[in-house]
Amino acid sequence: MTERQRRQRGAAVLSGIVAGVCVCAAGCSGTGRAAGDDRGGDPVEILHRAADALVEAGTSKARTSMEMATGGTRVTIRGQGVYDYRRQLGELKVMLPQDPAGTSEHRPITELLAPGALFMKNRGAGVPADKWVRVETATLSDGNLVTGGATDPFAAAEVLRGTRSATYVGRTEVAGTAVRHYRGTADLAVAARDASAGGRDSLRAAAEGFATARVPFDAYLDDEGRIRKVRHRFSFVNGRGTEEARGGEEGGAGQDGHGGPGGRRGEAVAVASTTLLYDFGAPVDVRLPAPGDIYAGRIAED
């Protein structure tokens, strides 16, 4: 199989998980830097360092939620798993929503997250149950910030490296942990420039593929500067980049695969991605599939 065919197949698989994905029109108020937090720090600088604080922490457990709405339809995709920030490897079990009629449920999709790649198991669409599908995330128009149904936890943190303006909102709690709440806007192009080597290409693809590179967010950091919760609101146009990535391949999953809110081509789709991190230092043992376990066949149309 050629490299082009492999990329087309991966894009076709992902297009069936999340239909068209993402636009967020809401922006965050203010430009420039706001007053410091209750410790006197600059919110922008604090947020720039949030990803590094996760690397220092080493590992954590994670829960993800992705909410999408278009044309009056709203769905939520949830995930749960673990992440190793030093190796930039994670594993999530992603639960897809029911079909519109509510008559069927889908098995959880296992997703392995790695620098520049996403591996999926239990995808369906003709893929054998014991095989994985591999997708190069830099070939996706959103860099896989939303297409896989969950934002890679470290990618979510690295988006904050592109923070251009931020405001300290105040103290609150997340799951019983005292945190500082910040609200701001990040620039994906700046985030890509300052990202780790493993995340740079994917963030660059997102900066070029989204409707806008500006990403409003709310971030909640603990007293050690680690992200406990971050919510991004991305901007995407339904159909943009998806057909280009598929290259017109027959047999690809449809825009409305698995009950996602496909909408009409060119229609705005609102997506909010929330990542919660907890139990820092938890054991994490993520092993990527062997080459012989990766599916090389045709992806059936859903």
N, C-alpha and C positions, 0 to 999 in steps of 0.2 A: 504494500500500500504506500502511495506517495505521501509526502509531507502535506501537500495541499488536500488530498483526500482525507487524511487524518484530522486536519483542522476543520474541514467541512463537516465531518461526522460528529466531532465534538460539539460544534456550534449547533448542529441539528438536535443533538441530545438535550443540550441546555435550553434550547428554545421551547422545548416541551415542558420544562419544569416551571419556568416563570414566563408568562405570556407577555412579550413585548417589553415589559418592565419599564418603569420608572420616570416620573417627573415630579418635581416638587417645586411649586411656585413660591412658597413662603420663603422670605428672606429674614435675616436677622437685622435688627436696627443698629444704627451707629456705624461710624467709620473710625479707623484709627484705634488707639489703645485707650482703655478705660482705666479708672482708678484701680489700685491694687486690691488684693484680697485682704482677709483679716490678719494675715501675716506680713502684709506690706509688699507682696510679690507682684510682678507684672503678669496679668493673666495670659498674655500672648506668649511670653517666655515660658511660663509654667506649662502651658499646653504643648508647646514645642518639645518639651522634655518628657511628655507622658509616655511615649513609646519606649524611651530608654529606661524608664522606671519599671516597665513590664519586663524588659530584658534582665534587669537586675533581680527582679522577683523570680525569674526562671520559668515557672509554670503556673497554671491555674485551671479551674473548671470554668465552663462558659455556658451561657444560655443565649440563644438568639431568637429574634422575632422580626419578621418582615411583613409589613402591612402594605397592601397595594389596593388602589382604587381607580376605576375608570368607568365611565358610562353608567354610574350608579351601582356598580358591582364592587364589593370589597371582600378580599380574602386575606388570611394570615397564615404564613408558613413559619413553623417553630422548629428550633434545633437545640440540641444539648450535647455537650461533650467536653473535651479537654484540649489544652494547647500548651506547647513548649515554645516559649518566645525566643530562646537562644538558638534553637534549631529551626525555628519558623515552621514547625510541623504541628498539625492539629487533626483531630477526628471529631466529627459531628454526626449525630443521627438526626436527619431532617424529616419532619412530618409534613406531608403535603395535605392540603385541604380536601374535603370531600368534593365529588363532582357536583355540578349545580343542582342535580335532582336529589342529591343526598343518598343515592342508592348504592354507592360503593366506597370503600376505603382503600387507601394505598399503603403498602408496606413502607416502613421508614427507609429512606435512602441513606446509605452510609457514605459520607464524604470525607476523604482524606485531603487535607490542605497542605500544600508544599510550595516552596518558592517557585513561582512561574507555572504551577500545575495544579489541577484539580482532578482527583480520582473519585469515581462514583460506582457504587455497587447497589444492586436491587433497583436499577433504573427502569427495568421493563423495556418496552419498545423492541422486543426481540433479542435483547442481550441475555445470554445465559445467566442463571442465578449465581453461578460461581465465578463470573468474570467481572472485571473492572473496565470502566471506560475512562480514558485519560483525555484531558482537554488542556491545551496551552492557554493560560489565562490572558497572556499578552495579545492573543489573537481576537479576543472578545472586545466588543465596542465599549463595554463597561468595565473591562479589566477584572471581571467576576466580583465586583463589589455588590452586585445584586442578582446576577443571572442565575447563580446556583441556589438561590433561595435563602442564603445566609451570607453575611459579610464575614470574611476571614477576620478573626479577632485582632490579629496583628496589623492587618491592612486597615481596620477601623481605627486603630491607634495611630498609624502612620499618616492617615488623612489629617490628623491634628498637627502634623509638622508643617502643614500649609496654612495654619491659622493666620489670617490677616487682621482681624479685629475680634475682640472678645471683651466680655463684661463679667465681673464677679457678681453673681446673683445673691449668694449667701450660703449659710450652713443649713444642712438638712441631713437625712439619713437614707441609705439604700440598704435594704435587707438587714437592718439593725446596725449598720456601720456608719459612723459619722463621716460625712463627706462635704466637700466644697463644690458648689454648683456653678459652672461657667456656661455662658451662652455666647456663641460667636459664629463666624463664617470662615471657612477654609477655602483655599484655592488649590484645586487638584494639580495644577501645573507646578505650583511651588512645592506641594507635598511630594510630587514625583522627583523633583530636583534634589530634595533633601532626604529622600527615603533610603532605606537600606538597599544593598545591591539586589537582594531577593525580591523586593517589592517595587522597584523602580519602574520596570517595563509595564507592569500591570496598571500602576497608577497613571503612567503616561498615556496608556491606551484609554483609560477612563477620562482623563482630561480632554482628549481629542474626540471621544465618542459621545459623551453626554451632551445634552442640549446646552448646558452651561457648566463651566468648571468650578463655579461657586457652590459650596456645600454648607448650608446652615446646620448647626449642631447644638446639642446640649450635652455637656460632659460633666461627670461627677467623679471627683478624685478624692482618695482618702488622704490621711495626713502624711503618707509616704510618697505621695504624688502618683500613685497607681490608679488607673482607670477602674472604677467599680461599675460604671454604667456610662454608655455613650449612645446617643440617638442622632443619626444623620438623616437628612432629608435631601434625597438626590433628585436630579432633574434629567428626565429621559423623554424621548418621543417614540411612541410605539412603532416598531418596524424599522427604526433607524439602526443600520448596521447589522441587523439580524440576517436579512436576505443576502447582504454582501458577504457576511461570514459564511453563510451556507453555500454561496456560490451557485444557487439554483439547483442544488442536489435533490434528486427525487428521493422520496422515502423519508425525508426529514420530519421530525415531529412538528405538529401544527402550532400556530401561535396561541391557540387556546388549549393546549395540552394540559391534562390533569386539572381542568377546572379553573385555571388561572384567568384573570381578567384580560382577555386578549384585546378587545376594543378594535376600533378601525385603525388602519395604517395611518400614521401621522397624528393620531390622537394623543393628547397628553395623558400620562399615567402617573398617578401620585404614589410614591413609595417612601416609607419611613422604615429605616433599619435600626433596630435596637440591639445592643450587645451588653450583656451583664457578665462580669468577671468576679469570681469568688474562690475561696479555698486555695489561696496562693501557696505554692510549694507542693501541691498534690502530685502523686506519682503519675507520670505520663510516659507511655511506651507506644509510640506511633511507628508502625512499620509499613513502608510503601510496598505496593504489589511488585512481584517479580515480573519480568517481561512476558513470561508465558501465561500469566494470569490476566493480561490486558486484552480485551476483546478487539479483534481486528476485522470483524465482519460488518455486514450491512445493518444499519439502524432502521427498524421498521417504522412506518408511519403510525402514530397513535390514532 
